[in-house]
Amino acid sequence: MKKVYYLSTCDTCKRILKELDPLDGFQLQDIKTEPITIPQLEEMKSLSGSYESLFSKRARLYKERGLAQKDLTEDDYKNLILEHYTFLKRPVILFNDNIFVGNSKKVVEAAKQSIHP
């Protein structure tokens, strides 16, 4: 599996994709124009261990809805990610049964080492 879930309007995603170039054989999915499906999210969860690990607590809607004050369950995280693309921590890179979630330097470096050893 070689796939990247990203947001084409996100400068950070664009920078990371450029850093990881070339992405030969990778399928890129812009989550704004092609929403995540339940099977795709379940695959990400099986690799990452939880829906919470895929959830972006920096999303504007997270603050606007006061979700920080709520005790969210795994089902809540799953449903929120499926409801609106901004709740997915981006980018999500799937490569040979490995998953790299988010844009921290450590995660991006690990993805780069895995893809281009």
C-alpha positions in Angstrom: 0.0 0.0 0.0 1.4 3.3 -1.1 -1.0 6.2 -0.4 -1.0 9.7 0.9 -4.1 11.4 2.3 -3.5 15.2 2.2 -5.2 18.5 1.7 -4.2 20.3 -1.6 -4.9 23.7 0.0 -2.6 23.1 2.9 0.9 24.6 2.5 2.4 22.2 5.1 1.1 19.2 3.1 2.5 20.6 -0.1 5.9 21.2 1.5 5.9 17.6 2.9 5.0 16.1 -0.4 7.8 18.0 -2.1 10.2 16.8 0.6 9.1 13.2 0.0 9.4 13.5 -3.8 9.7 11.3 -5.8 6.6 9.4 -4.7 6.7 6.8 -7.4 3.7 4.5 -7.3 1.9 6.4 -4.6 -1.7 7.3 -4.9 -2.5 10.8 -3.6 -6.0 11.5 -2.3 -7.0 15.1 -1.6 -9.4 14.6 1.3 -11.3 17.8 0.5 -12.3 16.7 -3.0 -12.4 13.0 -2.4 -13.6 12.4 1.2 -12.3 9.5 3.3 -14.4 6.4 3.2 -15.2 4.2 6.3 -13.0 1.3 5.0 -10.1 3.8 4.4 -10.4 5.2 7.9 -10.7 1.7 9.4 -7.5 0.7 7.6 -5.7 3.8 9.0 -7.0 3.0 12.5 -5.8 -0.6 12.3 -2.3 0.6 11.4 -2.2 3.5 13.9 -3.9 1.8 16.8 -6.7 4.4 17.5 -8.9 7.0 15.9 -7.7 9.5 18.4 -4.1 9.2 16.9 -5.6 10.2 13.5 -7.5 13.2 15.0 -6.3 16.7 14.7 -6.9 18.7 17.9 -5.6 21.8 16.1 -8.5 22.0 13.7 -10.5 25.2 13.9 -13.8 23.3 14.3 -12.3 21.5 17.3 -12.1 24.8 19.1 -15.3 26.3 17.7 -17.4 23.4 18.8 -15.8 23.3 22.3 -14.7 19.7 21.8 -11.7 20.2 24.1 -14.2 20.4 27.0 -15.9 17.1 26.0 -14.8 13.6 26.9 -14.6 12.2 23.4 -14.7 8.4 22.7 -13.1 6.5 19.9 -16.5 6.5 18.1 -16.7 10.3 18.5 -13.2 10.6 16.9 -14.2 8.3 14.1 -17.5 10.1 13.3 -15.9 13.5 13.5 -13.2 12.5 11.0 -15.8 11.1 8.6 -18.0 14.2 9.1 -15.3 16.8 8.2 -11.9 16.5 6.6 -10.3 19.1 8.9 -10.5 16.6 11.7 -7.9 14.3 10.1 -4.4 15.0 11.2 -2.5 15.5 7.9 -0.9 14.2 6.0 -1.4 10.5 6.5 1.1 8.4 4.6 0.6 4.7 4.2 3.7 2.8 3.0 4.2 -1.0 3.2 2.1 -1.6 6.3 3.5 1.5 8.0 1.6 4.6 8.8 3.0 8.1 9.3 0.5 10.6 10.7 0.9 14.3 10.9 3.5 16.9 10.1 6.0 16.8 12.9 9.7 16.8 11.8 10.1 13.4 13.5 7.2 11.8 11.6 8.2 13.4 8.2 11.8 12.2 8.7 10.7 8.7 9.5 8.5 8.6 6.4 11.3 9.9 4.3 13.7 7.2 5.7 11.2 4.5 5.0 10.3 5.6 1.5 13.8 6.5 0.4 16.3 4.4 2.5 
